[in-house]
Amino acid sequence: MRALSGRRRPSVPAAPLAPAAVIAAVLLLLPGSAPDVAPAPLPTFGWSRYFGVTLPRVPADLGDLERFEQSVGRRADLVMWYAAFDSFPDFPSRDAAALLARGSIPEISWEPWVGTGGVEQPAYRLSTIINGGHDEYIRRWARQIRDWGGPLWLRFGYEMNGNWNSWSEGVNGNRPGEYVQAWRHVHRLFEREGARNVVWVWSPNVDSPTGVSLRDVYPGDDVVDVAALDGYNWGRTQQWSRWRTFEQVFATALDELDSLTSRPLVLGEVGSTEMGGDKAAWVKNFFAALDRRGGIRGFLWFNYDKETDWRVQSSPDSLAAFRAGLSQYGR
């Protein structure tokens, strides 16, 4: 990501699976984990498609997550948060375990940089990853994730086709081809440490201001488990932006992905502003579009008030539309 209404609190369904069953469901995704069983493409806890969310104070404050779920009327199958290399010296196993215990799969957007350092960070050039400069740190995380043993979605170096992250090609001294090399290097270290409880999520942005194609930064089906796309309706929040429908945001990139990989496809981050159009109508169309495009196996809503108010509860009408759509999504 660049850089409650009503008189009665709605009930949220109890977690449909105990943690052990959750683990079993996710491990079906992992190469070699169930050789005699066709791998399930996604853990959806009894639904045909999954629903995920990222919230500013979660997982540190699970009360925020609980209140969000009450407002939308459904348990989150997947909960994501962001972890920069400099701010997370160790894998946050307690946070991951707390999410898993309540029936949500943890996903970490793993950021190879100093989170407050801006784009130009020579110490975190892709070449420093490729050449082993961060191996000790990466191996430590791999061992800790392995020893923790639960299922984890790991979204390493997301939105790599943009120009706002230090791991993108064309900025910070990074050269063409280095992102794929860096991804494969990190994946190789995890394999060597036996961290096979990781679902690797490759997540570009729908647009590339530098013209980098998805094909140029795709690491390959052998090292990617889930392909994701990040996309937003920015509306009139920026000088360069306009109100865009779901298809206007996602269609071109979705078509490109269809020709690139057969991996399960999800929306890694999605949101809409209120500025410039009818957000409730956009949300209604969003769920209709997901029904039309059955190949999209899930989505994760970016529920932040950041550049604009992306949250589903930015207005009573938006929340009502989201709750109505979610009530039928994946049934």
GUDOZA-738023 format. One record per residue (C-alpha): z, y, x; residue number from 1. Coordinates in Angstrom, 1 decimal. Example, Ala and Ser with C-alpha at 12.3 -4.5 7.8 and 13.67 -1.06 7.14 Angstrom:
# GUDOZA-738023
{{7.8, -4.5, 12.3}, 1}
{{7.1, -1.1, 13.7}, 2}
# end
This chain:
# GUDOZA-738023
{{0.0, 0.0, 0.0}, 1}
{{-1.0, 3.4, 1.5}, 2}
{{1.6, 4.4, 2.7}, 3}
{{13.5, 0.7, -20.8}, 4}
{{12.6, 1.3, -24.4}, 5}
{{13.7, -0.3, -27.6}, 6}
{{17.1, -0.8, -29.2}, 7}
{{17.8, -4.3, -28.0}, 8}
{{17.7, -5.7, -24.4}, 9}
{{15.1, -8.5, -24.3}, 10}
{{16.1, -11.9, -23.1}, 11}
{{14.6, -13.4, -20.0}, 12}
{{13.9, -17.1, -19.9}, 13}
{{16.1, -19.1, -17.5}, 14}
{{14.5, -20.2, -14.3}, 15}
{{12.3, -23.1, -15.2}, 16}
{{12.8, -25.0, -12.0}, 17}
{{15.8, -25.8, -9.9}, 18}
{{15.4, -24.8, -6.2}, 19}
{{14.6, -28.4, -5.1}, 20}
{{11.7, -28.6, -7.6}, 21}
{{10.5, -25.1, -6.6}, 22}
{{10.4, -26.3, -3.0}, 23}
{{8.5, -29.4, -3.9}, 24}
{{6.0, -27.4, -5.9}, 25}
{{5.3, -25.0, -3.1}, 26}
{{5.2, -27.6, -0.4}, 27}
{{2.2, -29.1, -2.2}, 28}
{{0.3, -26.1, -0.9}, 29}
{{1.0, -26.8, 2.7}, 30}
{{-1.5, -28.7, 4.9}, 31}
{{-0.4, -32.3, 5.5}, 32}
{{2.7, -32.0, 3.3}, 33}
{{1.5, -34.4, 0.6}, 34}
{{-1.5, -36.3, 1.9}, 35}
{{-1.8, -38.6, -1.1}, 36}
{{-1.6, -35.9, -3.7}, 37}
{{-4.2, -33.2, -4.5}, 38}
{{-2.6, -29.9, -3.5}, 39}
{{-1.6, -27.6, -6.3}, 40}
{{-3.2, -24.2, -5.7}, 41}
{{-0.2, -22.2, -6.7}, 42}
{{3.4, -22.7, -7.8}, 43}
{{3.5, -21.2, -11.3}, 44}
{{6.7, -22.8, -12.7}, 45}
{{5.1, -24.2, -15.9}, 46}
{{2.7, -21.3, -16.3}, 47}
{{-1.0, -21.6, -15.5}, 48}
{{-0.9, -18.4, -13.4}, 49}
{{1.9, -16.6, -11.6}, 50}
{{3.5, -13.2, -12.0}, 51}
{{5.0, -11.4, -9.0}, 52}
{{6.6, -8.0, -8.3}, 53}
{{7.8, -5.8, -5.4}, 54}
{{10.7, -3.4, -6.0}, 55}
{{12.1, -0.8, -3.6}, 56}
{{15.7, -2.1, -3.3}, 57}
{{14.9, -5.8, -3.7}, 58}
{{16.0, -8.3, -2.4}, 59}
{{19.0, -6.3, -1.2}, 60}
{{19.9, -5.5, -4.8}, 61}
{{19.0, -8.3, -7.1}, 62}
{{20.5, -6.4, -10.0}, 63}
{{17.4, -4.2, -9.8}, 64}
{{15.2, -7.3, -10.1}, 65}
{{17.3, -8.6, -13.0}, 66}
{{17.0, -5.4, -14.9}, 67}
{{13.2, -5.3, -14.3}, 68}
{{12.8, -8.8, -15.6}, 69}
{{14.8, -8.0, -18.6}, 70}
{{12.5, -5.0, -19.3}, 71}
{{9.3, -7.0, -19.0}, 72}
{{10.7, -10.2, -20.6}, 73}
{{9.8, -12.7, -17.9}, 74}
{{11.2, -14.1, -14.7}, 75}
{{9.2, -13.2, -11.6}, 76}
{{7.7, -16.2, -10.0}, 77}
{{7.2, -14.4, -6.7}, 78}
{{9.2, -11.5, -5.2}, 79}
{{7.8, -9.6, -2.2}, 80}
{{9.3, -7.2, 0.2}, 81}
{{8.2, -5.5, 3.5}, 82}
{{9.5, -6.4, 7.0}, 83}
{{8.4, -4.4, 10.1}, 84}
{{8.7, -6.1, 13.4}, 85}
{{11.1, -3.4, 14.7}, 86}
{{13.4, -3.4, 11.7}, 87}
{{13.8, -7.2, 11.2}, 88}
{{14.7, -8.9, 14.5}, 89}
{{15.5, -12.0, 12.6}, 90}
{{14.0, -13.7, 9.5}, 91}
{{16.2, -12.6, 6.5}, 92}
{{17.1, -16.2, 5.5}, 93}
{{20.0, -15.1, 3.2}, 94}
{{17.7, -12.8, 1.1}, 95}
{{15.1, -15.5, 0.9}, 96}
{{17.7, -18.1, -0.1}, 97}
{{19.1, -15.8, -2.8}, 98}
{{15.7, -15.4, -4.4}, 99}
{{14.9, -19.1, -4.2}, 100}
{{18.3, -20.0, -5.8}, 101}
{{17.4, -17.9, -8.9}, 102}
{{13.9, -19.5, -9.2}, 103}
{{11.7, -16.9, -7.4}, 104}
{{9.5, -17.7, -4.4}, 105}
{{10.1, -15.2, -1.6}, 106}
{{7.1, -13.4, 0.0}, 107}
{{7.4, -11.2, 3.0}, 108}
{{4.7, -8.6, 4.0}, 109}
{{5.2, -8.9, 7.8}, 110}
{{4.2, -5.7, 9.6}, 111}
{{3.5, -5.8, 13.3}, 112}
{{4.7, -2.2, 14.1}, 113}
{{7.5, 0.3, 14.1}, 114}
{{7.6, 1.1, 10.4}, 115}
{{8.2, 4.8, 10.9}, 116}
{{5.9, 5.2, 13.9}, 117}
{{2.6, 6.0, 12.3}, 118}
{{-0.8, 4.5, 13.1}, 119}
{{-1.1, 5.1, 16.8}, 120}
{{1.4, 2.6, 18.4}, 121}
{{0.1, 1.2, 21.7}, 122}
{{3.0, -1.2, 22.0}, 123}
{{1.7, -2.9, 18.8}, 124}
{{-2.1, -3.0, 19.5}, 125}
{{-3.7, -6.2, 18.4}, 126}
{{-4.4, -7.0, 22.0}, 127}
{{-0.6, -7.1, 22.7}, 128}
{{-0.3, -9.8, 20.0}, 129}
{{-3.3, -11.8, 21.3}, 130}
{{-2.0, -11.6, 24.9}, 131}
{{1.4, -12.9, 24.1}, 132}
{{3.4, -9.6, 24.2}, 133}
{{5.3, -10.5, 21.0}, 134}
{{5.4, -14.2, 21.4}, 135}
{{9.2, -14.4, 21.8}, 136}
{{9.8, -12.5, 18.6}, 137}
{{7.1, -14.4, 16.6}, 138}
{{8.4, -17.8, 17.9}, 139}
{{12.0, -16.8, 16.9}, 140}
{{10.9, -16.0, 13.4}, 141}
{{8.9, -19.3, 13.2}, 142}
{{11.9, -21.4, 14.3}, 143}
{{14.2, -19.6, 11.9}, 144}
{{11.9, -20.1, 9.0}, 145}
{{11.4, -23.7, 10.0}, 146}
{{15.2, -24.3, 10.2}, 147}
{{15.8, -22.4, 6.9}, 148}
{{13.4, -25.0, 5.3}, 149}
{{12.6, -23.2, 2.0}, 150}
{{9.1, -22.2, 0.9}, 151}
{{8.0, -18.8, 2.0}, 152}
{{4.8, -16.8, 1.4}, 153}
{{4.0, -14.8, 4.6}, 154}
{{1.5, -11.9, 4.2}, 155}
{{0.9, -10.9, 7.8}, 156}
{{-0.9, -7.7, 8.7}, 157}
{{-2.1, -6.9, 5.2}, 158}
{{-4.8, -4.2, 4.3}, 159}
{{-6.2, -4.7, 7.8}, 160}
{{-9.6, -3.3, 6.6}, 161}
{{-8.1, 0.1, 6.1}, 162}
{{-7.2, 2.8, 8.6}, 163}
{{-3.6, 3.5, 7.7}, 164}
{{-1.9, 0.6, 9.6}, 165}
{{-1.6, 0.2, 13.3}, 166}
{{-3.1, -3.4, 13.2}, 167}
{{-6.4, -2.3, 11.7}, 168}
{{-9.5, -2.4, 13.8}, 169}
{{-10.9, 1.0, 14.7}, 170}
{{-7.5, 2.6, 15.1}, 171}
{{-4.7, 2.3, 17.7}, 172}
{{-7.2, 1.1, 20.3}, 173}
{{-8.0, -2.0, 18.3}, 174}
{{-11.5, -3.5, 18.8}, 175}
{{-13.7, -5.5, 16.5}, 176}
{{-12.8, -9.2, 16.3}, 177}
{{-9.2, -8.7, 17.4}, 178}
{{-7.6, -8.9, 14.0}, 179}
{{-8.9, -12.5, 13.6}, 180}
{{-7.7, -13.4, 17.1}, 181}
{{-4.3, -11.9, 16.4}, 182}
{{-3.9, -13.8, 13.1}, 183}
{{-5.0, -17.1, 14.6}, 184}
{{-2.6, -16.6, 17.5}, 185}
{{0.4, -16.0, 15.2}, 186}
{{-0.6, -19.0, 13.1}, 187}
{{-0.8, -21.1, 16.2}, 188}
{{2.7, -20.2, 17.3}, 189}
{{4.1, -21.1, 13.9}, 190}
{{2.3, -24.5, 14.1}, 191}
{{3.7, -25.2, 17.6}, 192}
{{7.2, -24.4, 16.3}, 193}
{{6.7, -26.7, 13.3}, 194}
{{7.1, -24.0, 10.7}, 195}
{{5.0, -25.7, 8.1}, 196}
{{6.9, -24.3, 5.1}, 197}
{{4.9, -21.2, 5.2}, 198}
{{2.1, -20.2, 2.8}, 199}
{{-0.2, -17.9, 4.7}, 200}
{{-1.5, -15.0, 2.6}, 201}
{{-4.4, -13.0, 3.8}, 202}
{{-4.5, -9.7, 1.9}, 203}
{{-7.1, -7.0, 2.5}, 204}
{{-7.6, -3.8, 0.5}, 205}
{{-10.4, -3.6, -2.1}, 206}
{{-11.9, -0.6, -0.2}, 207}
{{-12.5, 0.0, 3.5}, 208}
{{-12.9, 3.7, 4.5}, 209}
{{-14.1, 2.6, 7.9}, 210}
{{-16.7, 0.2, 6.5}, 211}
{{-15.1, -3.0, 7.9}, 212}
{{-16.3, -6.0, 5.8}, 213}
{{-14.0, -8.7, 4.6}, 214}
{{-16.1, -11.3, 6.4}, 215}
{{-15.4, -9.5, 9.7}, 216}
{{-11.6, -9.8, 9.3}, 217}
{{-11.3, -13.2, 7.6}, 218}
{{-9.4, -15.6, 9.9}, 219}
{{-10.9, -18.8, 8.3}, 220}
{{-9.9, -21.3, 5.6}, 221}
{{-8.2, -23.5, 8.2}, 222}
{{-5.5, -20.8, 8.8}, 223}
{{-5.4, -19.2, 5.3}, 224}
{{-3.7, -20.7, 2.3}, 225}
{{-4.1, -17.9, -0.3}, 226}
{{-6.6, -15.0, -0.4}, 227}
{{-5.3, -11.8, -1.9}, 228}
{{-6.7, -8.4, -2.8}, 229}
{{-4.8, -5.1, -2.9}, 230}
{{-6.1, -2.5, -5.3}, 231}
{{-4.9, 0.5, -7.3}, 232}
{{-6.1, 2.9, -10.0}, 233}
{{-5.3, 6.2, -8.3}, 234}
{{-6.5, 8.3, -11.2}, 235}
{{-6.4, 12.0, -10.4}, 236}
{{-3.5, 11.8, -7.9}, 237}
{{-5.7, 12.5, -4.9}, 238}
{{-8.6, 14.9, -4.2}, 239}
{{-10.8, 11.9, -3.4}, 240}
{{-9.7, 9.7, -6.4}, 241}
{{-10.7, 9.4, -10.0}, 242}
{{-9.7, 7.2, -12.9}, 243}
{{-11.1, 3.7, -12.4}, 244}
{{-11.1, 0.6, -14.7}, 245}
{{-10.0, -2.8, -13.4}, 246}
{{-13.6, -3.8, -12.8}, 247}
{{-14.3, -0.5, -10.9}, 248}
{{-11.4, -1.2, -8.7}, 249}
{{-11.8, -4.9, -8.0}, 250}
{{-15.2, -6.2, -8.9}, 251}
{{-17.1, -5.5, -5.6}, 252}
{{-14.4, -7.0, -3.4}, 253}
{{-13.9, -10.0, -5.8}, 254}
{{-17.6, -10.8, -5.5}, 255}
{{-17.4, -10.6, -1.7}, 256}
{{-14.4, -12.9, -1.6}, 257}
{{-16.1, -15.4, -3.9}, 258}
{{-18.8, -15.8, -1.2}, 259}
{{-16.3, -15.9, 1.6}, 260}
{{-13.6, -18.4, 0.8}, 261}
{{-12.6, -21.1, -1.6}, 262}
{{-8.9, -20.5, -1.2}, 263}
{{-6.8, -19.7, -4.3}, 264}
{{-7.2, -16.0, -5.2}, 265}
{{-4.5, -13.6, -6.2}, 266}
{{-4.0, -9.8, -6.4}, 267}
{{-1.6, -9.1, -3.6}, 268}
{{-0.7, -5.6, -4.8}, 269}
{{-1.8, -3.8, -8.0}, 270}
{{-0.7, -0.7, -9.9}, 271}
{{-1.9, 2.3, -11.9}, 272}
{{-1.0, 5.9, -12.2}, 273}
{{-0.4, 7.8, -15.4}, 274}
{{-2.4, 10.8, -14.1}, 275}
{{-6.0, 11.2, -15.4}, 276}
{{-6.1, 8.7, -18.2}, 277}
{{-4.3, 6.3, -20.6}, 278}
{{-2.1, 4.0, -18.5}, 279}
{{-1.1, 1.8, -21.4}, 280}
{{-4.8, 1.2, -22.2}, 281}
{{-5.4, 0.5, -18.5}, 282}
{{-2.6, -2.1, -18.5}, 283}
{{-4.0, -3.7, -21.7}, 284}
{{-7.4, -3.9, -20.1}, 285}
{{-5.9, -5.3, -16.9}, 286}
{{-4.6, -8.4, -18.7}, 287}
{{-7.8, -8.8, -20.6}, 288}
{{-9.7, -8.6, -17.3}, 289}
{{-7.4, -11.3, -15.8}, 290}
{{-8.3, -13.5, -18.8}, 291}
{{-12.0, -12.9, -18.3}, 292}
{{-11.7, -13.7, -14.6}, 293}
{{-10.0, -17.0, -14.7}, 294}
{{-10.4, -17.5, -10.9}, 295}
{{-7.6, -15.0, -10.3}, 296}
{{-4.5, -17.2, -10.2}, 297}
{{-1.8, -14.5, -10.2}, 298}
{{-0.9, -10.9, -9.4}, 299}
{{1.9, -9.0, -7.9}, 300}
{{2.7, -5.5, -9.4}, 301}
{{3.7, -2.8, -7.0}, 302}
{{6.6, -1.3, -9.0}, 303}
{{7.4, 1.8, -6.9}, 304}
{{7.5, 5.5, -7.6}, 305}
{{5.9, 6.5, -4.4}, 306}
{{2.6, 8.4, -4.1}, 307}
{{2.7, 8.4, -7.8}, 308}
{{4.7, 6.5, -10.4}, 309}
{{3.1, 3.1, -10.2}, 310}
{{5.9, 1.4, -12.1}, 311}
{{5.2, -0.4, -15.4}, 312}
{{8.1, 1.6, -16.9}, 313}
{{6.5, 5.0, -16.0}, 314}
{{6.2, 5.6, -19.7}, 315}
{{7.4, 3.7, -22.9}, 316}
{{3.7, 3.0, -23.8}, 317}
{{2.9, 1.6, -20.4}, 318}
{{6.0, -0.7, -20.5}, 319}
{{5.2, -1.9, -24.0}, 320}
{{1.6, -2.7, -23.0}, 321}
{{2.8, -4.5, -19.9}, 322}
{{5.4, -6.5, -21.8}, 323}
{{2.8, -7.5, -24.5}, 324}
{{0.3, -8.6, -21.9}, 325}
{{2.8, -10.5, -19.8}, 326}
{{4.1, -12.4, -22.9}, 327}
{{0.7, -14.2, -23.1}, 328}
{{-0.3, -14.2, -19.5}, 329}
{{-0.6, -17.7, -18.1}, 330}
{{0.2, -19.5, -21.3}, 331}
# end
